[in-house]
Amino acid sequence: MCAVTRTNNAPSHNWRNRHEDACGPECHIAAVVVLVSSSLGWSQATLPELKKQPNAQAVLDEHLDALNHCDWNRLVAQYPDDAQIHLPGGMIVKGRKAIGDLFAGFCKDPKEGGLKGMTFKVEKSDKIGDVFVAQWVATAAFLAEPYKGSDAYITKDGYMQAMVSTFDGGALKMKK
């Protein structure tokens, strides 16, 4: 479960429809794991400790497993303070806290606007130095059809330093 403390005045984000985003165009959904920034009102002190992986492959494996289990602590434990996630539309999420906010929104139950329960399966992956490029397919009980995309994962010193993703939550086709 993704345990996050939220303040009453924090905006909520619906990962499935970027046009319902309460905080304006800078919070448009277009993410990896899915991904939209939100102001959940929790402090840097609540972030999990960093967990270094032994190599670049282990970083990618940990990321995908944590994402598929919606394990917020494991997801955020991979990203150092200066990490970045680049999303469609030119959106860049910078820093651990912002990345934690992004994954907190993703890990919400679908009834709360999140995508918990979505599973990403890599169909093809290549390694270029410590960078992985992957084509994946996402499935979930709440999706009308699989959603395909691709990411580049940049690792450094056993951490996820940056990610570039084609994920756009607004393009998901939901069951009616």
Secondary structure as UniProt FT lines:
FT   TURN            8..9
FT   TURN            15..16
FT   HELIX           18..20
FT   TURN            22..23
FT   HELIX           25..27
FT   HELIX           44..46
FT   HELIX           56..68
FT   TURN            69..70
FT   HELIX           72..76
FT   TURN            77..78
FT   TURN            81..82
FT   STRAND          84..86
FT   HELIX           88..90
FT   STRAND          92..94
FT   HELIX           96..106
FT   HELIX           110..112
FT   TURN            116..117
FT   STRAND          119..128
FT   TURN            129..130
FT   STRAND          131..139
FT   TURN            141..142
FT   STRAND          147..156
FT   TURN            157..158
FT   STRAND          159..165
FT   HELIX           169..171
//
